[in-house]
Amino acid sequence: MPTPFATYLVTGGAGFIGTNFIRHTLALRPQWRIICLDALTYAGNAANLDDLPARFPERYRFVHGSILDTKLLLKILTQEDIAGVIHFAAESHVDRSIHKPQTFIATNVNGTCQLLQVCQAVWEQNGKPDDFRFLHVSTDEVYGALGDTGYFTEQSAYAPNSPYSASKAASDHFVRAWHHTYGFPAVVTNCSNNYGPYQFPEKLIPLMIMNIQEKRALPVYGDGANIRDWLYVIDHCEALLTVLEKGAPGETYLIGGGAEKRNIEIVHLLCDLLDRLLARSGSRDLIRFVTDRPGHDYRYAIDAAKIHQQLGWQPRHRFEDAIEATVQWYLGHMDWVETIRSGEYRQWIETNYNLRDSK
């Protein structure tokens, strides 16, 4: 049905980054309409977006389904005039991939290939429009680990070290192959570690916020010396919009926040910040060093010069400001936290952290 809006399909939009992307984009791009497709696995939460149909009745629609469902994909892509696809749908947690790698292969590899095939077929049926874009959102973990120096760039060799990063590396390669083989207008982004609102609380920052708030043990892998480059999710969303609108087909763009921190630094910062906000003390005493996970990469860091210089994107938020805003969001949305703390989630945390030997 024709609409006055440009319509974009967002896969995996009920997850952490997808949720922030949809909410931020609807506010920033009033001429856009978004269809969110999500299978609502454990990390996908429809409640993240349940206020949007009322707020944007003509500009937002949710479809419950999987990227592995060819009939559903064809139905959406043929019935709607899709201007582009933003592909977030993926299993994304390293620890879960160690326990259940087949799930990651099914979604991240097979699902991406299925989505590419359907999008290519519809793109060709529609006469290969020049302005169509397929944006594949990936991770810097595909490049493996760094030592104390150096940075990942778009020329870095792939060297994934976990089932999760291997599945994302494979999906990156398929997207690249679709462009070079079929001329399909795909773009790839690889980002550093995100943080911000709506992140599932198995990840480091929300897990620590919740455990500190509840005075529970704070499990830290190994000695906490592993280093990550932290990227505020709103800055990431704005970078993705920039790549979608200005990026060249076939290109890869690395997106980083330029905020390298050791894991233990993050935990100490959160302890001190929550102690200040909650008017108490002693949260650092909750830290428990636990057995490291297998294949734990030492350091990730991104050289984002390409997206800075070619597309003009820069992160807008200082880490210190954004991390406090993130803590304030969680403290103000405990009802949201409780809705996603299912029995399955609690069981996972116990299996993955509480049953590890403390060091």
C-alpha positions in Angstrom: 0.0 0.0 0.0 1.6 3.3 -1.0 2.4 5.7 1.8 4.0 9.2 1.9 6.9 7.7 3.9 10.0 5.9 3.0 9.6 2.4 4.6 12.5 0.5 6.1 12.6 -3.0 7.5 14.5 -3.5 10.7 15.2 -7.1 11.6 15.8 -7.9 15.3 14.4 -4.6 16.2 13.1 -5.6 19.7 16.7 -6.3 20.9 18.9 -3.8 22.6 20.5 -1.9 19.6 17.5 -2.4 17.4 15.2 -0.9 20.0 17.3 2.2 20.4 17.7 2.5 16.6 14.0 2.4 16.0 13.1 4.8 18.8 15.8 7.3 17.9 15.2 7.1 14.1 11.4 7.7 14.4 12.3 10.8 16.3 15.0 12.0 14.0 13.5 11.0 10.6 9.8 12.1 10.5 9.6 11.1 6.8 10.5 7.4 7.6 8.2 4.5 8.4 9.6 1.4 10.1 8.5 -2.2 10.1 10.1 -4.2 12.9 10.5 -7.9 12.4 11.6 -9.9 15.5 11.3 -13.5 16.5 11.2 -12.4 20.2 13.8 -14.9 21.5 15.1 -14.5 25.0 16.8 -11.0 24.3 14.0 -9.6 22.2 11.3 -7.8 24.2 8.2 -6.6 22.5 7.6 -4.3 25.5 10.6 -2.2 24.4 8.5 -0.9 21.6 4.9 -1.3 22.8 4.2 2.5 23.1 5.2 3.1 19.4 2.0 2.1 17.6 0.0 4.7 19.6 2.7 7.4 19.2 3.4 6.7 15.5 0.3 4.9 14.1 1.2 5.5 10.5 5.0 5.2 10.9 5.6 2.0 12.9 4.4 -1.6 12.6 5.6 -4.7 14.5 5.7 -8.2 12.8 6.4 -11.3 15.0 8.5 -13.6 12.9 11.9 -15.0 12.0 14.4 -14.2 9.3 14.4 -17.9 8.6 10.8 -17.7 7.5 11.1 -17.3 3.7 7.3 -16.9 3.1 7.0 -14.1 5.7 10.0 -12.3 4.4 8.7 -12.4 0.8 5.3 -11.2 2.0 6.7 -8.2 3.8 9.2 -7.3 1.0 6.7 -7.7 -1.9 3.7 -6.0 -0.2 5.7 -3.1 1.1 7.8 -0.6 -0.9 10.9 -1.2 1.2 13.6 1.5 0.8 16.2 -0.4 2.8 16.8 -3.2 5.3 18.7 -2.7 8.6 19.8 -6.1 9.8 20.3 -6.5 13.6 18.7 -9.9 14.0 21.4 -12.1 15.6 22.2 -14.2 18.7 24.8 -11.9 20.3 26.1 -13.2 23.7 29.6 -14.9 23.7 28.9 -17.0 26.8 25.7 -18.4 25.3 27.5 -19.2 22.1 30.0 -21.4 24.0 27.2 -23.5 25.4 24.9 -23.6 22.3 26.9 -22.8 19.2 24.3 -24.4 16.8 21.8 -21.7 17.7 24.2 -19.0 16.6 24.9 -20.8 13.3 21.2 -21.1 12.6 20.4 -17.4 13.2 23.6 -15.5 12.4 24.7 -17.5 9.4 21.7 -19.3 7.9 19.3 -16.5 8.8 21.5 -13.9 7.2 21.9 -15.9 4.0 18.1 -16.5 3.9 17.5 -12.8 4.3 20.1 -11.9 1.6 18.5 -14.3 -0.9 15.0 -12.9 -0.4 16.1 -9.3 -0.4 18.2 -9.8 -3.6 15.3 -11.5 -5.4 12.9 -8.7 -4.5 15.5 -6.0 -5.3 16.0 -7.6 -8.8 12.2 -7.9 -9.3 11.9 -4.2 -8.6 14.5 -3.3 -11.2 17.5 -3.0 -9.0 16.8 0.5 -7.6 20.0 2.5 -7.0 18.8 3.9 -3.7 18.1 0.6 -2.0 20.5 -0.3 0.9 21.0 -3.4 2.9 22.8 -2.5 6.1 24.4 -5.4 8.0 25.3 -4.6 11.6 28.2 -6.6 13.0 30.9 -6.6 15.7 34.6 -5.9 16.1 34.9 -9.3 17.7 35.3 -10.8 14.2 38.9 -9.5 14.2 40.0 -11.5 17.2 42.0 -9.9 20.0 44.6 -7.1 20.2 47.6 -6.7 22.5 48.4 -3.6 24.4 48.8 -1.5 21.3 47.2 -1.2 17.8 43.7 -0.9 16.5 41.2 -2.7 14.3 40.7 -1.1 10.9 38.7 -2.0 7.8 41.8 -3.8 6.6 42.3 -6.0 9.6 42.3 -9.8 9.0 39.4 -11.8 10.4 40.4 -14.0 13.3 37.2 -14.8 15.4 37.9 -16.7 18.7 34.4 -17.7 19.9 31.4 -19.4 18.3 29.6 -16.1 18.4 32.3 -14.1 16.6 32.8 -16.9 14.1 29.1 -16.8 13.2 29.2 -13.1 12.8 32.4 -13.3 10.7 30.7 -15.8 8.4 27.6 -13.5 8.1 29.9 -10.6 7.2 31.6 -12.6 4.5 28.3 -13.7 3.0 27.1 -10.1 2.9 30.3 -9.0 1.2 30.0 -12.0 -1.3 26.4 -11.0 -2.1 27.7 -7.5 -3.1 30.6 -8.7 -5.2 28.8 -11.7 -6.8 25.4 -10.1 -7.5 26.0 -6.4 -7.2 23.6 -6.4 -4.3 23.8 -2.9 -2.5 25.0 -4.1 0.9 27.0 -2.2 3.5 28.7 -3.7 6.6 29.4 -2.0 9.9 31.5 -3.4 12.7 31.1 -1.7 16.1 32.8 -1.8 19.5 31.0 -2.7 22.8 27.7 -0.9 23.1 26.0 0.3 26.4 22.9 2.2 27.2 19.1 1.9 27.7 17.3 -1.4 27.1 20.4 -3.6 27.2 19.7 -7.2 28.3 21.0 -7.6 31.8 23.4 -10.5 31.0 25.8 -8.0 29.6 28.5 -6.5 31.8 27.2 -3.0 32.4 23.5 -3.7 33.1 24.4 -6.9 35.1 26.7 -4.9 37.3 24.2 -2.0 37.7 21.4 -4.5 38.8 23.7 -6.5 41.1 25.1 -3.4 42.8 21.6 -2.0 43.3 20.5 -5.3 44.9 23.8 -5.8 46.8 24.5 -9.1 45.0 27.9 -10.5 44.1 29.6 -8.8 41.1 31.2 -11.6 39.0 34.3 -10.4 37.1 36.1 -12.8 34.7 39.7 -13.5 35.4 41.5 -10.5 36.9 39.3 -8.0 35.1 42.2 -6.7 32.9 40.4 -7.3 29.6 40.0 -4.0 27.6 37.0 -2.9 25.6 36.3 0.2 23.5 32.9 1.4 24.7 30.3 3.0 22.4 27.1 4.7 23.7 24.2 3.1 21.8 22.7 6.4 20.8 26.0 7.4 19.1 26.0 4.0 17.4 22.5 4.5 16.1 23.4 7.9 14.6 26.5 6.3 13.0 24.2 3.6 11.4 21.9 6.3 10.0 24.9 8.0 8.6 26.2 4.8 6.9 22.7 3.9 5.6 22.3 7.3 4.0 25.8 8.1 2.9 27.8 4.8 2.9 28.9 3.3 -0.4 27.7 -0.2 -1.4 30.3 -2.9 -0.8 32.1 -0.8 1.8 32.7 -1.7 5.5 32.8 1.0 8.2 34.1 0.5 11.7 32.3 2.4 14.5 34.0 3.0 17.8 33.4 5.1 20.8 37.1 5.9 21.6 36.6 5.0 25.2 38.9 2.1 26.1 38.4 0.7 29.6 39.5 -2.4 31.5 36.5 -4.4 32.7 37.6 -3.9 36.3 37.6 -0.1 35.7 34.1 -0.3 34.5 33.0 -2.3 37.6 34.8 0.1 40.0 33.3 3.1 38.2 29.8 1.6 38.5 30.3 0.8 42.2 31.3 4.3 43.0 28.6 5.9 40.8 25.8 3.8 42.3 27.1 4.4 45.8 26.9 8.1 45.2 23.5 8.0 43.6 22.1 5.7 46.2 23.8 7.5 49.1 25.6 4.4 50.5 29.1 2.8 50.4 30.9 -0.5 50.1 29.8 -1.7 46.7 33.4 -2.6 45.7 33.3 -5.2 48.4 30.8 -7.2 46.3 33.3 -7.9 43.6 34.1 -11.6 43.1 36.7 -12.7 40.5 35.5 -15.9 38.8 37.1 -18.4 36.4 37.7 -16.8 33.0 35.6 -17.8 30.1 37.3 -19.9 27.4 38.9 -17.9 24.6 38.3 -14.6 26.3 39.8 -11.9 24.0 42.2 -9.5 25.8 41.6 -6.2 24.0 39.3 -4.7 21.4 39.9 -1.2 20.0 38.7 0.5 16.9 40.3 3.0 14.5 37.1 4.8 13.3 39.0 7.2 10.9 37.2 6.0 7.8 33.7 6.9 9.0 35.0 10.1 10.5 36.7 11.3 7.4 34.5 9.9 4.6 31.0 10.2 6.2 31.6 12.9 8.8 30.3 11.0 11.8 31.7 11.5 15.3 30.3 10.3 18.7 28.5 13.1 20.4 28.5 11.8 24.0 31.3 11.8 26.6 31.7 8.3 28.2 31.4 9.8 31.7 28.1 11.5 30.9 26.6 8.6 29.0 27.5 6.0 31.6 25.8 8.1 34.3 22.8 8.5 32.0 22.7 4.7 31.5 22.8 4.1 35.3 20.0 6.6 35.8 17.9 5.0 33.1 18.1 1.5 34.8 17.4 2.9 38.2 14.3 4.7 36.8 13.1 1.6 34.8 13.1 -1.2 37.4 9.7 -2.3 36.1 11.3 -2.9 32.7 14.1 -4.9 34.3 11.6 -7.1 36.2 9.6 -7.9 33.0 12.6 -9.5 31.4 14.0 -11.3 34.4 12.4 -14.5 33.5 13.1 -17.8 35.2 15.1 -18.8 32.2 17.3 -15.7 32.6 17.8 -16.3 36.3 18.8 -19.9 35.6 21.3 -18.7 33.0 23.0 -16.3 35.3 23.3 -19.0 38.0 24.7 -21.5 35.5 27.2 -19.1 33.9 28.4 -17.1 36.9 27.3 -18.4 40.3 28.5 -21.9 39.6 32.0 -20.8 38.5 34.7 -21.1 41.1 35.7 -17.9 42.7 39.3 -17.0 42.5 
